[in-house]
Amino acid sequence: MQYDQLGATGAFVSRIALGTMTFGGAGTPPWNVIGGLDEKAADEIVGIALDGGVNLVDTADMYAGGECEEILGRVLGPRRRDVVLATKLFVRMGKGPNQVGLSRLWVTQALEDSLRRLRTDHIDLYQIHSFDPLTPVEETLGALDDAVRQGKIRYIGASNLAAWQMAKYLGASDLGGLSRFVSQQVYYSLAGRDIEREILPLAVDRKLATLVYSPLAGGFLTGKFDRDGSSDEQSRRAQANNPPVDPDRAYDIVDALRAVAERHGVGVPRVAIAWVLAQPGVTSAIVGARRPGQLTETLAAADLELTAEDLRELDEAGALPPSYPGYVQSAPSNRLPLQG
């Protein structure tokens, strides 16, 4: 396993992180489709990940209505000290008017609830799960900063923010002397490259770690889906188009992945994840699993080195169309030194 810095901090995280959204929720849609793993199965998955060198484990309070955090807290046990434990808050967790969002009231309560479910006295990386248009960013950051000073949080991060929203939080932190986001968790794959326009460049410029979820586009890039309509009917992707994928474009990407995979003698998923890890600014790829074999395959992606030709072929297959103002700013610059 390889490791990279968590943004501008002195902490290091594994380039493959374990996502735990498959833990818990058996019999409760949509979690039974996503995973529904019981404690015994979750313990096996966690053991394989840690034995493989993974030290970043990600969850969220809303996964399986809190059951995911509870299972993870139990299976980690004494191994808790060996991981960088990350969780998230924002999504509604109860019927009360304040059991949702990023108000000081809910940040404080949600953190205590996660600490209890995870059986720990601190969260290593506490992340907001989305943007709250109703709560001033200073209020959210103030509540998070208080928890950092109390020792209940080590670092803070964000997930699913637009570039302007992240910039707003970072600016407020700088102006107010408050704890600053060190990471962003975002969707990124060969079939979903929107973050390349604004979100990833901002992260590189501001030295944020980028933690990528769904690097296989929710299973579409596993190689199990073909133009002829064949697919793994038991997979989550077969039952829900999430994250959204343009199938015509994505099938071209799968064809390119297969060609590269054949050259290296590996599976398609390994190549898809290796491509994500090869992109400038990407710190870790978060992978989940319902079966041990799935995790073993994806962990090996950290050691797959793609050639320049591999990267060129894959990039061309999934390239974004030009957009404004990118195509203007990438044109030959008028700031070149004058000649003569």
SULDA-V555665 format. One record per pair of residues at least 12 apart in sequence whose C-alpha atoms are under 8 Angstrom apart, sorted by sequence separation. I is the first residue (numbers start at 1). GAP is how many residues later the second one is. D is the distance in whole Angstrom. If there is no record, write none. Layout:
[[I GAP D] [I GAP D]]
This chain:
[[2 12 6] [3 12 5] [22 12 6] [23 12 6] [24 12 5] [25 12 7] [26 12 8] [89 12 8] [90 12 6] [144 12 7] [169 12 8] [273 12 7] [1 13 7] [2 13 6] [21 13 7] [22 13 4] [23 13 6] [24 13 5] [89 13 8] [1 14 7] [21 14 7] [22 14 6] [23 14 5] [24 14 6] [254 14 8] [257 14 7] [1 15 8] [22 15 6] [23 15 7] [24 15 8] [257 15 7] [23 16 8] [219 16 7] [219 17 7] [220 17 6] [89 18 8] [218 18 7] [219 18 6] [23 19 6] [184 19 8] [218 19 6] [89 21 7] [89 22 8] [156 23 7] [157 23 8] [158 23 7] [161 23 8] [155 24 8] [156 24 7] [157 24 4] [160 24 8] [184 24 7] [186 24 7] [188 24 6] [218 24 6] [227 24 7] [156 25 5] [157 25 5] [158 25 6] [159 25 5] [160 25 7] [161 25 8] [182 25 8] [183 25 5] [184 25 6] [185 25 6] [186 25 6] [187 25 6] [188 25 7] [189 25 7] [190 25 8] [192 25 7] [217 25 8] [218 25 6] [226 25 7] [273 25 7] [277 25 7] [57 26 7] [60 26 8] [61 26 7] [102 26 8] [155 26 7] [156 26 6] [157 26 5] [158 26 5] [159 26 4] [160 26 6] [182 26 5] [183 26 4] [184 26 5] [185 26 5] [186 26 5] [187 26 5] [188 26 7] [189 26 5] [190 26 8] [191 26 6] [217 26 6] [55 27 7] [56 27 6] [57 27 6] [58 27 6] [59 27 6] [60 27 5] [61 27 6] [62 27 7] [87 27 8] [126 27 7] [155 27 7] [156 27 7] [157 27 6] [158 27 6] [159 27 6] [160 27 8] [181 27 8] [182 27 6] [183 27 6] [184 27 6] [185 27 6] [186 27 6] [187 27 6] [188 27 6] [189 27 6] [190 27 8] [270 27 7] [274 27 5] [18 28 8] [55 28 4] [56 28 5] [57 28 5] [58 28 5] [59 28 5] [60 28 4] [61 28 6] [65 28 7] [125 28 7] [126 28 8] [130 28 7] [141 28 8] [157 28 8] [183 28 7] [185 28 7] [187 28 7] [189 28 6] [217 28 8] [269 28 8] [270 28 6] [273 28 6] [274 28 6] [278 28 8] [42 29 8] [46 29 8] [54 29 8] [55 29 6] [56 29 6] [57 29 6] [58 29 6] [59 29 7] [60 29 7] [62 29 6] [122 29 7] [123 29 6] [124 29 6] [125 29 6] [126 29 6] [127 29 6] [128 29 7] [129 29 6] [130 29 6] [131 29 7] [188 29 8] [214 29 8] [221 29 8] [269 29 7] [42 30 8] [46 30 8] [56 30 7] [62 30 7] [102 30 6] [122 30 4] [123 30 5] [124 30 5] [125 30 5] [126 30 5] [127 30 4] [128 30 5] [129 30 5] [130 30 5] [131 30 6] [191 30 8] [220 30 8] [267 30 8] [270 30 7] [271 30 7] [274 30 6] [18 31 7] [62 31 7] [101 31 6] [121 31 6] [122 31 5] [123 31 6] [124 31 6] [125 31 5] [126 31 6] [127 31 5] [128 31 6] [129 31 7] [130 31 6] [137 31 8] [138 31 8] [148 31 8] [223 31 6] [270 31 5] [274 31 7] [275 31 7] [31 32 8] [39 32 6] [43 32 5] [61 32 8] [103 32 6] [122 32 7] [125 32 7] [127 32 7] [137 32 6] [141 32 7] [274 32 7] [31 33 6] [38 33 8] [42 33 7] [43 33 8] [102 33 6] [107 33 7] [145 33 6] [221 33 6] [271 33 8] [101 34 8] [131 34 7] [138 34 6] [145 34 5] [270 34 8] [104 35 6] [108 35 7] [137 35 7] [138 35 8] [144 35 7] [163 35 6] [167 35 8] [223 35 7] [271 35 8] [18 36 7] [28 36 8] [39 36 7] [87 36 7] [103 36 7] [104 36 6] [107 36 7] [142 36 7] [163 36 5] [275 36 7] [17 37 6] [20 37 7] [86 37 6] [89 37 8] [103 37 6] [107 37 7] [141 37 7] [162 37 6] [16 38 6] [17 38 7] [18 38 6] [19 38 6] [20 38 6] [21 38 7] [85 38 6] [86 38 6] [87 38 7] [88 38 6] [89 38 7] [90 38 6] [91 38 7] [102 38 6] [104 38 8] [141 38 7] [14 39 7] [15 39 8] [17 39 5] [18 39 5] [19 39 5] [20 39 5] [21 39 8] [24 39 8] [25 39 5] [85 39 5] [86 39 4] [87 39 5] [88 39 5] [89 39 5] [90 39 5] [104 39 5] [108 39 8] [163 39 7] [275 39 8] [14 40 5] [16 40 8] [17 40 6] [18 40 6] [19 40 6] [23 40 8] [24 40 6] [25 40 8] [80 40 8] [84 40 6] [85 40 6] [86 40 6] [87 40 6] [88 40 5] [89 40 5] [90 40 6] [13 41 8] [14 41 6] [17 41 7] [23 41 8] [84 41 7] [86 41 7] [88 41 6] [13 42 6] [14 42 6] [21 42 6] [25 42 7] [90 42 8] [13 43 6] [21 43 8] [24 43 6] [25 43 8] [23 44 8] [24 44 5] [73 44 6] [74 44 7] [23 45 5] [69 45 7] [73 45 4] [74 45 7] [223 45 6] [22 46 8] [72 46 6] [73 46 5] [222 46 6] [223 46 7] [21 47 7] [24 47 7] [70 47 5] [71 47 8] [73 47 8] [221 47 7] [222 47 5] [20 48 7] [23 48 7] [69 48 6] [70 48 6] [221 48 6] [23 49 8] [61 49 8] [69 49 5] [70 49 8] [222 50 8] [260 50 6] [1 51 7] [66 51 7] [221 51 7] [1 52 5] [20 52 8] [1 53 7] [61 53 6] [192 53 7] [216 53 7] [191 54 7] [191 55 8] [216 56 6] [215 57 7] [216 57 7] [256 57 7] [257 57 7] [191 58 8] [215 58 6] [256 58 6] [191 59 6] [215 61 7] [253 61 7] [256 61 7] [191 62 7] [190 63 7] [253 64 5] [252 65 6] [253 65 6] [252 66 8] [249 68 8] [250 68 8] [249 69 7] [212 70 7] [215 70 7] [13 71 7] [210 71 7] [211 71 7] [212 71 8] [215 71 7] [209 72 7] [210 72 5] [211 72 6] [212 72 6] [213 72 6] [214 72 7] [215 72 8] [209 73 7] [210 73 5] [211 73 5] [212 73 5] [213 73 5] [214 73 7] [209 74 6] [210 74 7] [211 74 6] [212 74 6] [213 74 7] [211 75 7] [204 77 6] [203 78 7] [201 80 8] [200 81 7] [190 82 7] [189 83 8] [189 84 8] [190 85 8] [190 86 7] [189 87 6] [188 88 7] [190 124 8] [190 125 8] [193 125 8] [193 126 8] [194 126 8] [191 127 6] [193 127 7] [190 128 6] [197 129 8] [9 173 7] [8 174 7] [7 175 5] [6 176 7] [7 176 6] [6 177 7] [8 199 6] [7 200 5] [8 200 7] [7 201 4] [8 201 8] [6 202 8] [7 202 4] [33 202 8] [34 202 6] [6 203 5] [7 203 8] [33 203 6] [5 204 8] [58 228 8] [45 244 7] [48 244 7] [45 246 8] [49 246 7] [45 247 6] [48 247 8] [52 247 7] [44 248 7] [48 248 8] [45 250 7] [49 250 8] [37 253 7] [35 254 8] [35 255 6] [15 262 7] [22 266 7] [17 267 6] [19 267 5] [21 267 7] [22 267 7] [15 268 6] [16 268 5] [17 268 6] [18 268 6] [19 268 5] [20 268 6] [22 268 6] [15 269 4] [16 269 5] [17 269 4] [18 269 5] [19 269 5] [20 269 8] [14 270 7] [15 270 6] [16 270 6] [17 270 6] [18 270 6] [19 270 8] [13 271 8] [16 271 7] [6 277 7] [5 278 7] [4 279 6] [4 280 8] [16 283 6] [16 286 7] [15 287 7] [2 300 7] [1 301 6] [2 301 8] [1 302 7]]
